Amino acid sequence: MIEFGTRLHAIRDAAREAAEDLRARALSVDADPDAMEAHFDSPTFALMRRAGTPEPYRETVPGLGDGLLDEDSCLENVVGTLELARGDAGMILACPGPALAGVVVRMLGDEQQQERFFTKLHGGRTHTFFAMTEPGRGNDATAMETRLERDGDGWRLYGHKRYIGNGARGGIGVVFARTGPSALSIRAALVEPGGPGWQGERLDMVGLRGAYLSELRFDGVPVAGDMLLGRHLPVTRRGMWGAIKTFHNMRIQVAAAAVGTALAMTEYVVEHRKNAPGAQVALHRTEAARELVYEAAARIDRDPERGYLSNVAKLAATRMAVEISHWACASLGPAGLLEHPLLEKWSRDVCAFEFMEGTGNIQRLHVAKGYLAGDADA
């Protein structure tokens, strides 16, 4: 069991307080993900944006101190994410800020690239995107077809990405593409939309509508030569190395969001139906999943390149959250989803976690390979 010190207690308590702001806005954004202007000045959004921004590039916001988290600590991020998700996970994904793209830029970007990326987010009106997934291929980078072709001193981007969070409304993001046939040729490029050859469209989603999942098409989008991330790194530490390390971290973040949503549903049922059958079992399951997620995050902090337990946590947490949603909906009776719109929303949202950062079947493969490699005892 992870022991909480003063700092982790402070992060947890601050995130719990901030979660109330997210919950109050959740149904509005779910109903109309395009109508974000009323939410941009949310104090919680400002805290989350600062938390994901390295200190040299943090903007000065009147009345706002440091962010909730240390961007370099997976455990601190997981503690904060889990508590914020008890407010609403969809609102976390709707927040304009560094998000997943910021993780890659911190890891692979040089000083100039980091400054360009993070300063563009000042003001809290700019969403970012991380474009890896392709139609029919998921996150299988070995089958990636999006490509970068040389054009003088720069590049031209061609291809097609799908299920990209905030893709059609992002102001800057990271796109993974090939510069050649080998795995080492896969690179991450910093891309700003809006130029010739760029096309983005929001997909009509059932759950996590605040994430603004999108489809992106590139037909010769110009990319400056200095916008390929990892130029200052060894060849083996550029594209896919950064993506794999990012996935290890983000799978735990998804697991934390699933556990937070499950806790929110469990507590909601207990609040609206005293002595609901199965409530104690539901609470025990969610608390056990929370401890698993904490332990997985602590292991990533100790060894970022070994993701066995992050795969286990993501697999277990997402399945548990869906099962808790079934119990919660049944506990409030046949009219429960009509009478409790927040619960109805969460019951849709939890189904989306299965498909984020690798499906359950992909996680089972990772878990099996990790177990055979001895990572289970790491």
C-alpha positions in Angstrom: 0.0 0.0 0.0 1.3 3.5 -0.9 1.8 5.7 2.1 0.6 9.3 1.6 3.0 12.0 2.8 2.1 15.7 3.3 2.4 16.5 -0.4 0.2 13.7 -1.7 -2.5 14.6 0.9 -2.4 18.2 -0.2 -2.7 17.1 -3.9 -5.6 14.8 -3.2 -7.5 17.4 -1.1 -6.9 20.2 -3.7 -8.1 17.9 -6.5 -11.2 16.9 -4.6 -12.1 20.5 -4.1 -11.4 21.3 -7.8 -13.5 18.3 -8.9 -16.7 20.1 -7.8 -16.1 22.7 -10.4 -15.7 20.0 -13.1 -18.9 18.2 -12.1 -20.9 21.4 -12.2 -19.9 21.9 -15.8 -20.1 18.3 -17.0 -23.6 18.1 -18.3 -23.3 21.3 -20.2 -20.2 20.2 -22.1 -21.7 16.8 -22.7 -24.7 18.4 -24.3 -22.6 20.7 -26.6 -18.9 20.1 -26.7 -18.5 23.1 -29.1 -19.8 25.6 -26.5 -16.6 25.9 -24.5 -16.4 29.7 -24.1 -18.3 29.6 -20.8 -15.8 27.2 -19.3 -12.4 28.5 -20.5 -11.9 30.6 -17.4 -12.6 27.8 -15.1 -10.1 28.0 -12.2 -9.7 24.2 -12.3 -8.8 24.4 -16.0 -6.1 27.0 -15.1 -4.7 24.7 -12.4 -4.6 21.7 -14.7 -2.9 23.7 -17.5 -0.2 24.9 -15.1 0.3 21.4 -13.7 1.2 20.0 -17.1 3.5 22.9 -18.1 7.2 22.9 -17.2 8.2 25.7 -14.8 10.1 27.9 -17.4 7.0 28.1 -19.6 4.2 28.6 -17.0 2.2 31.7 -17.6 1.5 34.1 -14.7 -2.2 34.0 -13.7 -3.4 36.6 -11.2 -4.4 34.9 -7.9 -3.1 31.5 -9.0 -0.2 29.7 -7.4 1.6 26.6 -8.5 -0.3 23.8 -10.2 -1.7 20.8 -8.4 1.0 18.4 -9.5 4.7 17.9 -10.3 4.6 17.1 -14.1 7.5 14.6 -13.6 5.8 12.5 -11.0 3.5 9.8 -12.3 2.1 9.1 -8.8 1.3 12.7 -8.1 -0.4 13.0 -11.5 -2.4 9.8 -10.8 -3.6 11.0 -7.4 -4.7 14.2 -8.9 -6.3 12.7 -12.0 -8.3 10.1 -10.0 -9.8 12.7 -7.7 -10.6 15.1 -10.6 -12.3 12.2 -12.4 -14.6 11.9 -9.4 -15.8 15.2 -10.6 -16.0 14.3 -14.2 -13.5 12.6 -16.5 -15.0 14.1 -19.6 -14.2 17.6 -18.3 -10.5 16.6 -17.7 -10.3 15.7 -21.4 -12.1 18.9 -22.5 -9.6 21.1 -20.7 -7.4 23.2 -23.0 -3.8 22.5 -22.1 -0.7 20.4 -22.7 -2.4 17.0 -22.2 -0.8 14.0 -23.8 0.9 16.0 -26.5 2.7 18.0 -23.7 4.1 14.8 -22.3 5.7 13.9 -25.6 7.0 17.5 -26.2 8.6 17.5 -22.7 10.2 14.2 -23.4 11.4 14.7 -27.0 11.3 18.4 -27.7 14.3 20.7 -27.6 14.2 24.1 -25.8 12.9 25.9 -28.9 10.2 23.4 -29.6 9.1 23.3 -25.9 8.9 27.1 -25.8 6.8 27.2 -29.0 4.4 24.6 -27.8 3.8 25.6 -24.2 3.7 29.4 -24.8 1.0 28.9 -27.4 -1.2 27.5 -24.7 -1.1 30.7 -22.6 -4.6 32.2 -22.1 -6.4 28.9 -21.8 -8.1 28.9 -25.2 -5.9 26.4 -27.1 -6.5 22.7 -27.1 -3.8 20.2 -28.1 -3.9 16.8 -29.8 -1.8 13.6 -30.0 -2.3 11.9 -33.3 -1.2 8.3 -33.4 -4.2 6.1 -34.1 -5.1 5.3 -37.7 -8.3 3.8 -39.2 -8.2 0.0 -39.0 -4.8 0.0 -37.3 -5.3 1.4 -33.8 -2.0 2.2 -32.2 -0.1 -0.4 -34.1 2.8 1.7 -35.2 4.3 -1.1 -37.3 1.3 -0.7 -39.6 1.4 3.1 -39.6 0.9 4.6 -43.1 0.9 8.4 -42.3 4.2 9.7 -43.8 6.4 12.7 -43.9 8.0 13.4 -47.3 11.0 15.7 -47.9 10.2 19.1 -49.3 13.3 21.3 -49.5 14.4 22.0 -46.0 11.1 20.9 -44.6 8.5 18.2 -44.9 5.0 17.5 -46.3 2.6 15.4 -44.2 0.3 12.9 -45.8 -2.1 10.4 -44.2 -5.2 9.9 -42.1 -5.7 9.7 -38.3 -8.9 8.8 -36.3 -10.1 9.0 -32.7 -7.8 11.9 -31.9 -8.8 13.8 -28.8 -9.5 17.5 -29.6 -8.0 17.0 -33.0 -10.5 19.1 -35.0 -10.3 22.0 -32.6 -6.7 21.8 -31.5 -4.3 24.7 -32.1 -1.1 22.7 -31.9 -0.3 19.0 -31.5 1.9 16.1 -32.2 1.5 13.8 -35.2 3.4 10.5 -35.6 4.4 9.6 -39.1 7.0 7.7 -41.1 10.0 9.2 -42.8 11.0 5.8 -44.2 10.1 2.1 -44.0 11.8 1.1 -40.7 10.5 1.4 -37.2 13.3 3.9 -36.4 11.9 6.1 -39.2 8.7 6.8 -37.2 9.0 10.4 -35.9 6.8 12.8 -33.9 6.2 16.2 -35.6 4.9 19.4 -34.0 2.0 20.5 -36.2 -0.2 23.6 -36.1 -3.5 23.1 -38.0 -5.1 25.4 -40.5 -2.6 25.3 -43.3 -3.2 23.9 -46.8 -4.0 20.2 -46.9 -5.3 20.1 -43.4 -8.8 18.7 -42.7 -10.3 18.0 -39.3 -13.8 16.8 -38.4 -15.4 16.0 -35.0 -16.8 12.5 -34.7 -20.2 11.9 -33.2 -19.5 10.0 -30.0 -21.7 8.5 -27.3 -19.4 8.8 -24.3 -16.7 11.2 -23.2 -18.0 13.8 -25.6 -15.9 16.5 -24.0 -12.8 14.8 -25.5 -13.9 16.0 -28.9 -12.7 12.8 -30.7 -11.9 13.7 -34.3 -10.8 12.5 -37.6 -7.8 14.2 -39.3 -6.6 14.0 -42.9 -3.3 15.4 -44.2 -2.7 16.1 -47.9 0.6 17.7 -48.1 0.4 19.7 -44.9 3.7 21.7 -44.7 5.9 20.9 -41.6 9.0 23.0 -41.0 12.2 21.0 -40.7 12.8 22.2 -37.2 9.5 20.8 -36.0 10.5 17.1 -35.9 10.9 16.3 -32.3 14.0 14.5 -31.0 16.5 16.0 -33.4 18.9 16.4 -30.5 18.5 12.8 -29.3 20.1 9.5 -30.4 18.2 7.8 -33.3 16.8 5.1 -30.9 15.4 7.7 -28.5 13.3 9.7 -30.9 9.9 8.6 -32.2 8.7 5.2 -30.9 10.8 5.3 -27.7 9.0 8.4 -26.6 5.6 7.0 -27.6 6.1 3.8 -25.6 7.2 5.6 -22.5 4.2 7.9 -22.9 1.8 5.0 -23.2 3.1 3.4 -20.0 2.3 6.6 -18.2 -1.0 7.4 -19.9 -2.4 3.9 -19.4 -2.2 4.5 -15.7 -3.9 7.9 -16.2 -6.7 6.2 -18.0 -7.0 3.6 -15.2 -7.1 6.5 -12.7 -9.9 8.2 -14.6 -11.8 4.9 -14.7 -11.4 4.3 -11.0 -12.4 7.9 -10.3 -15.5 7.6 -12.3 -16.4 4.3 -10.6 -15.9 5.9 -7.2 -18.2 8.8 -8.3 -20.9 6.4 -9.4 -20.6 4.3 -6.2 -20.8 7.4 -4.0 -23.7 8.8 -6.0 -25.7 5.6 -5.5 -25.0 5.5 -1.8 -26.1 9.2 -1.6 -29.4 8.6 -3.4 -30.3 5.2 -2.1 -29.3 4.4 1.4 -28.3 0.8 2.0 -28.3 -0.1 -1.7 -27.6 -3.8 -2.1 -24.0 -4.5 -3.0 -22.8 -1.0 -2.0 -20.1 -2.3 0.3 -18.8 -4.7 -2.3 -18.7 -1.9 -4.9 -16.8 0.4 -2.5 -14.2 -2.4 -1.7 -13.7 -3.1 -5.4 -13.1 0.6 -6.3 -10.8 1.1 -3.3 -8.8 -2.0 -4.3 -8.5 -0.7 -7.8 -7.3 2.6 -6.5 -4.5 1.0 -4.6 -3.4 -1.0 -7.7 -3.3 2.2 -9.7 -1.2 4.0 -7.1 1.2 1.1 -7.0 1.5 1.0 -10.8 2.2 4.8 -10.8 4.9 4.4 -8.1 6.6 1.7 -10.2 6.6 3.9 -13.3 8.4 6.6 -11.3 11.0 4.1 -10.2 11.5 2.6 -13.7 9.7 4.5 -16.6 10.5 1.9 -19.2 8.9 -1.1 -17.5 5.1 -0.9 -18.0 3.9 -4.4 -16.8 1.9 -3.1 -13.9 0.5 -0.1 -15.8 -1.0 -2.6 -18.3 -2.4 -4.7 -15.4 -3.9 -1.6 -13.8 -5.5 -0.3 -17.1 -7.0 -3.8 -17.8 -8.4 -4.2 -14.3 -9.7 -0.7 -13.8 -11.6 -0.3 -17.0 -13.4 -3.6 -16.6 -14.2 -2.8 -13.0 -15.6 0.6 -13.9 -18.0 -0.8 -16.5 -19.2 -3.4 -14.0 -19.7 -0.8 -11.4 -21.8 1.3 -13.9 -24.1 -1.7 -14.5 -24.6 -2.1 -10.7 -25.2 1.6 -10.2 -27.8 1.9 -12.9 -29.6 -1.2 -11.6 -29.5 0.1 -8.0 -31.5 3.2 -8.8 -34.3 1.3 -10.6 -35.8 1.3 -14.1 -36.2 5.1 -14.2 -32.7 5.8 -12.7 -31.0 7.0 -15.9 -33.9 9.4 -16.6 -34.0 10.8 -13.1 -30.2 11.0 -12.7 -28.6 12.6 -15.8 -25.1 12.6 -14.3 -25.2 8.8 -13.7 -26.6 8.4 -17.2 -23.6 10.3 -18.6 -21.1 8.4 -16.5 -22.6 5.1 -17.6 -21.8 6.1 -21.2 -18.3 7.6 -20.4 -16.9 4.4 -18.7 -17.4 2.4 -21.9 -14.9 4.6 -23.7 -12.0 3.8 -21.3 -11.7 0.4 -22.8 -10.5 1.9 -26.1 -8.1 4.5 -24.8 -4.3 3.7 -24.9 -4.9 0.1 -26.0 -7.9 -2.2 -25.7 -8.3 -5.0 -23.1 -7.0 -7.6 -25.6 -3.9 -5.5 -26.3 -3.4 -5.2 -22.5 -3.7 -8.9 -22.1 -1.0 -9.5 -24.6 1.3 -6.9 -22.9 0.6 -8.5 -19.5 1.4 -12.0 -20.8 4.6 -10.9 -22.4 5.6 -9.0 -19.3 4.9 -11.9 -17.1 7.0 -14.3 -19.3 9.8 -11.7 -19.3 9.8 -11.6 -15.5 8.4 -8.0 -15.1 5.7 -9.2 -12.8 8.4 -9.4 -10.1 10.0 -6.1 -10.9 
